[in-house]
Amino acid sequence: MDIQQSGSVCELRETCGFYCDVLYLYQKHEIWKGLVRRYCEGTSFPLCARRIYFYQTGKCAPLDLSPLGKMPGELLLEMMERG
């Protein structure tokens, strides 16, 4: 498996638990929309912790891992505190 990819969207997004499942639960919150725009549909996809996990282990990342490498609840609280 090769972690390098050309293009502007993540090649794993259609099978990614964050993109497909977790995102659905939080789709109305701007924080999650921003993460999707940046990591799933934008040029920051090579930095996504979920994508890196997949290429390092060959397994799908756990659902509690966000693209930033944190659990969704923890990430949401942290981002809300920042305002």
Contacts in CASP RR format, 6 or more apart in sequence:
PFRMAT RR
TARGET T0000
AUTHOR 0000-0000-0000
METHOD contacts of the structure
MODEL  1
MDIQQSGSVCELRETCGFYCDVLYLYQKHEIWKGLVRRYCEGTSFPLCAR
RIYFYQTGKCAPLDLSPLGKMPGELLLEMMERG
1 54 0 8 1.000
1 55 0 8 1.000
1 58 0 8 1.000
2 55 0 8 1.000
3 46 0 8 1.000
3 51 0 8 1.000
3 52 0 8 1.000
3 55 0 8 1.000
4 46 0 8 1.000
5 11 0 8 1.000
5 45 0 8 1.000
5 46 0 8 1.000
8 41 0 8 1.000
8 42 0 8 1.000
8 43 0 8 1.000
9 40 0 8 1.000
9 41 0 8 1.000
9 42 0 8 1.000
9 45 0 8 1.000
10 16 0 8 1.000
10 19 0 8 1.000
10 39 0 8 1.000
10 40 0 8 1.000
10 41 0 8 1.000
10 42 0 8 1.000
10 45 0 8 1.000
10 48 0 8 1.000
10 51 0 8 1.000
12 50 0 8 1.000
12 51 0 8 1.000
12 54 0 8 1.000
13 19 0 8 1.000
13 40 0 8 1.000
13 41 0 8 1.000
13 45 0 8 1.000
14 20 0 8 1.000
15 60 0 8 1.000
16 40 0 8 1.000
16 50 0 8 1.000
16 51 0 8 1.000
16 60 0 8 1.000
16 61 0 8 1.000
17 23 0 8 1.000
17 50 0 8 1.000
17 60 0 8 1.000
17 61 0 8 1.000
17 63 0 8 1.000
18 35 0 8 1.000
18 40 0 8 1.000
18 50 0 8 1.000
18 61 0 8 1.000
18 63 0 8 1.000
18 65 0 8 1.000
18 66 0 8 1.000
18 67 0 8 1.000
19 36 0 8 1.000
19 40 0 8 1.000
21 63 0 8 1.000
22 32 0 8 1.000
22 63 0 8 1.000
22 66 0 8 1.000
22 72 0 8 1.000
23 32 0 8 1.000
23 36 0 8 1.000
26 32 0 8 1.000
26 72 0 8 1.000
26 76 0 8 1.000
27 33 0 8 1.000
29 76 0 8 1.000
31 75 0 8 1.000
31 76 0 8 1.000
31 79 0 8 1.000
31 80 0 8 1.000
35 66 0 8 1.000
35 67 0 8 1.000
35 68 0 8 1.000
38 44 0 8 1.000
38 67 0 8 1.000
39 45 0 8 1.000
39 47 0 8 1.000
39 48 0 8 1.000
39 51 0 8 1.000
39 67 0 8 1.000
40 48 0 8 1.000
40 67 0 8 1.000
45 51 0 8 1.000
47 67 0 8 1.000
48 67 0 8 1.000
49 61 0 8 1.000
49 65 0 8 1.000
49 66 0 8 1.000
49 67 0 8 1.000
49 68 0 8 1.000
49 69 0 8 1.000
50 61 0 8 1.000
50 65 0 8 1.000
50 66 0 8 1.000
50 67 0 8 1.000
50 69 0 8 1.000
51 61 0 8 1.000
51 67 0 8 1.000
53 59 0 8 1.000
53 61 0 8 1.000
53 65 0 8 1.000
54 60 0 8 1.000
54 61 0 8 1.000
64 71 0 8 1.000
64 72 0 8 1.000
65 71 0 8 1.000
66 72 0 8 1.000
66 75 0 8 1.000
68 75 0 8 1.000
69 75 0 8 1.000
70 78 0 8 1.000
END
